[in-house]
Structure formats: structure tokens, C-alpha cells
Amino acid sequence: MIKLKTLVNFLNETLDIKAVHNDVSNNGLQIQGCKDIEKALFTVDFSLELVDYAIDHDVQFIFVHHGQSWGNSMKYITGSNYNRIKPMIDHGISLYAVHLPLDRHPEYGHNAVMSKMINLHNVQPFCEYEGINIGFKGILSGGMSFDELSKKLRFELNEYILKNSKPYLYKLDNFVSLSINNSKGQKLSKIGIVSGGGSKDSVYSAISDGLDCLITGEFTHSSFFTAKESGLSVIAAGHYLTETPGVIRMMQLVEKHSPGIEVEFIDIPTGL
């Protein structure tokens, strides 16, 4: 068991949420539940499906990347706000959400974990957004073909979920294959990674930095010809899938920091 206040303080400090000032997400504890935590649930998106699962499995704390409170979105507690928040309060379940701080974290963030998955070297901050770098770039020693890199990323991301969630929750192969192969058969070595919906900002940053390939989550129509004409290759592996690594990594960290509580990652992919 761990006190809610102790766990929240640990997460706030570890992820340095105060360092990010321009995030539309209201990062941190968004819904306060009971004081004592015995079981914590980790996933990417806050949803009613998640709330129902938490209630059925006696969860006291939920950690997500995409929470319920964005800007002034909770000005009125009606509709979706009411449907999700009321059962959380009724059952004493807390909600902790962290957005950009989890994208950018140099050790526990999505992009840092993916950098390790594909064995990037000389890793440096990459892609400025609202005054902060949210991604990472680095070098693949020896390089990889476009297909080799895409297959490795696909395997590593899905394997990471498989190893860290209950088998019956695992949805086979979450990889979303939207890509531009500009490699012309050449090996790719200079790689940038921006999880989730980095699209336009990450494309321009990758081109500006002279990268061979951008790994991201979503790739929008408006960025297609910009990337294609620049010679930049793009692997868009899915918004959801590219934002699972940091959540899982934080679950592992919390389990290590607080051995008295039970932790679980639940895989609820959107297919996007």
C-alpha cells in the first residue's frame, strides 16, 4: 500500500511536470480518490471502458497519457465528463494524467524508450514544440533499410505490450502501417522519433535537421508532399501504439518504487 499523496509527489517530481508550461493537458492529479492505493492501472487513454474495468478490478489509481482535463474542458461536468467522473468519485478512484512531460522525458518517455528499442546512438533532443523539445534523434550504427527498420519497430512495440500486459487483454499487432519510403534502397542512419501526433512539427524538424527517417504516430495529409518532396522517409506506427512505451515504463518504475502495490497495464488500442 502507498499513500495517494506520496505516489502523486513521486510522479510529479520524476516527470518534472512543472517544467512544461504550455501543454493543453492539465498534467498531474485530475481526479482525487481514496488516500490509500493498493492497485494502480496504467494505459494510454482515459475512457468509460477503462473506468468500468477499474471498478470491476478494485483499482484505486489510474495513470494515463491522455486524461480527462484539457484546457477548460471540465468547466461543465455534463455528458462525457459526468459519465466518466461520477463513477470514479463514487468508487474512490484517482486519475493521474501526463501528456508532454511523458513524451519528452529522457529516460522514461515514449521517445526515449523507442530510441532504445531500435538501438539509436548519440541520442539528442529533437523537435521543438511550444518552446520545448518533445522528441529525440540519433544514429543507427551501420544503418537499416526502410523495411528492416519498420519491421524492427513493429516487433519491439508489440512485444513490449505483450510482455507487460495480461495475455487476454493483448490485441494482436497494433501497428498502423502508414509510411513514405524515400530511401531508394539506401540504408537509413539518421533517425528522429516523435510519438503520437507530432506530424507537421516533426516533419519540418526532421527536414531541417537533415534526417533520413522520421518515426512518429500520426502522419497527416497536409504533410505528405512536404515529406515526399524533401526525400524524408516516414514511418507512422500509430498514435496509440507509439504512446504505450512511456506508460509501460512508468508502470515498471512505480512497481519498483512502491513494491507494496499491485500494478497492471491494460491494452485498449484505438486502431489509430
N, C-alpha and C positions, 0 to 999 in steps of 0.2 A: 504494500500500500504506500501511496505517496500523497502528500497534500497538494491540492489543486494549485495553490499559490506557489509552492516550491517548483512544480512542473512548469508552470507558466513563466516564472522568472528564469528558469533554466533555458527554455526555448527562446525567450526574448533576447537573452544575452548571447546564446550560441549563434543565433541567426542575425544578431545585430539589427533588429527591425527598425530602430530609431535612426539608423544611417540612411534609410530610404525615405525621402520626404514627399515624392511626387507620385506615389503609387495610388491608383484608383481604388485598390483594395484597402480596407481598414484592417491592417495586419495586427494580429495578436488575438487575445481572447475576445470573441464576438458574442458568445452566449455563456453566461456563468451558471454552472450547475452545482452539484454537491461538492463538499470540501475534500472528501477522501476519494482517491482514484485507485481502483483495483484492476480495471481493464481499460485499455486505450485502443481505439480503432483508427487506422490510417488509410487514407485513399486520396484520390485526386480531386474529385468534385463533391460538393455538398448537394444532396438530393433527398427527396422523400423516401426513395428506396433505401438509401443509406440510413436514414433516421429509423425506419421500420426494422432494419437489420440490427441496429444498435440496441433498440428496445428489446428485441427478441433474444439478444445475446448478453444482456445485462452489462452493457458498456456504460461507463461514466464519463468518458472523454473521447472526443473526435478531433483528429488532426487532418486538415485538408489544405490543398494548394489553392483551390477556388472556393471561397466561402460564401456567406450569405450577405455580408455587409460590404457594399461597394459605393463609394461616394455617399450620397444621401438616400440610397436605395431602401433603407429601413425607416424612412420618415413616417411611413404608414404601415402598421402591422396588419395588413389585409392580404387576401389572395395567397400567393406562394409564401410570402413572409409568415403569415399566420399559420398556414398548413404545416410548415416545417418547424417553426419556432415553438408553437404551443406544446406539441408532444415532447420536445426537448426539455422545456421547462417543467412540464408535468412529471417527467421521469428523472429530473436532476442531471441531465447530460450536458456537458460543456462542449462548446465548439471553439476550436483554435484554428485560424486561417492565416497562411503566409504566402504571399504572391512573389513579387520581385526579389525580396531577400532570399528566397529559396532558389530562384533562377540563378542568381549571381554568386551564391556562396562558393568560395574557392575550394572547399573540401566536401561539403555535404549537399551542394546544389545539383540540380539536374545536369547542367552542362559540364560541371567538374566530373561527375560520375561517368557521363558518356565519354568524356575525354580519356578517362582511364580504360573504359571498355574497349576503345579502338586503339589504345596504346599511343596516344599523342605525346610528343616530347616538346620541350621548350614552350610549355603552355603559358599563354599570356591573356589578360583581359581583352575582351573584344565586343564590339557593337554598343556604342553609346546610345542610351535611351533615357530621356528626361534627366540628363546630367550624370548618369551612372552607367558603367559597363555591365551588361547583363549576361554576356556570353564569354566563350573562351576560344582561342585559336592556337594552333600548334602545328607541329611537323610529324608526318608519318615516315619513320625511318624506312628507306627503301621504296616507299610509296605503295599504292594499291591501285588496281584497276577499278573503274567505277562499279562494276558488278561485284568484285571482291569486297569492296567497302560496304556496299549496300547489303550484301548477304551477311557480313560480319555484324553490322549494326542490328539487322533484323534478328539474328540469332541471340546476340547478347541481351538485347532489350527484353525479348520474350522469355529467355532463360532466367533473367533476373526476377521477373514476376513469378515464374513457375517455382523457383526455389524459395520464394518468400511469401507465398500465399497458399491457402488450402486448395488441394487439387480440384475439389468440386466447384470452386469459385473461378478457377482459371478458364478464361476464354481463349481457345486455341488461336494463336497468331493474330495479334492486334495490329500488325504492321500495315500502314497505309502507304501504298506504293504510288507516289506522285513525284515525278522527277524529271530533270533535264540532264541528259548526258552529253556534255560538250567536250569530253575528254579526247575524242578522236583516237581512241586506242592507247593513249598515253597514260602513264601512271599518275595518280593524284597524290600529292605530298603535303601541300599547304591547305589545311582544313580549318574551317570555322564552325562553331556549334552554338546555336541559339534555340532553345527548346520552345515549344508552344507556338504562339502566333507571331513570331519575330518578323516574318516575311519582308515587307518593304525596307524597314530599317536595316535588317540583317543583310539583305541583298546588296544594298548600296555600300554598307560597311565592308562586305566581302570583296566587292569590286574595287573599292578604294584601297584596300589592303593587299590587293594582288593575289587573293587566294584562288586555289584551284577548284575547291568544292565547299559548298555550304550545306551543313546538316541542320535541318530545322523541323518544326512540327507541321505548320500550315504554310502552303505556298499559294498566293493569291493570283488571280487572273491579271491584275494590273502590273504585276512584277515579272510576268512570264517573258515578254520580249526584251525587257531590260537585261535579264539574266542571260537569255539565249544569245543576244547580240554581243554581249560582253565576253563570251567564252566561259562564263562561270557555270560549273555543274552544280546541280541542286538535288539533294535527297530530302524529300519531305516525308518523314516517317509517321506523321500523325500527331496532332496536338496532344491528345490524351497520352499516347504511348511515350512520347518524349518527356512527359512530365510525371512519369511514375518513378524514375530513379531517385530523385531527391526525397520524395515521400518515403520510399522504402529505406533509404539511407538514414533518414531521421528516425524511423521506427527502430532500426538497429541501434542507433545511438541512445535512444530513450530506454530501450531494453537493457543496455549496458549500464547506463547511468542510474536506473531505478529497477534493480533486479526483483523488487518485491511486487511489481505489477505485471499483468499479462498484456501482451501487445499482439496485434493482428493487422495485416494488410488485406483489404478486400478489393478485388479487381472488378471494377464496374466500368468497362470501356464504352465509349460513345460511338466508336467506329469512325471518328473524325480526327 
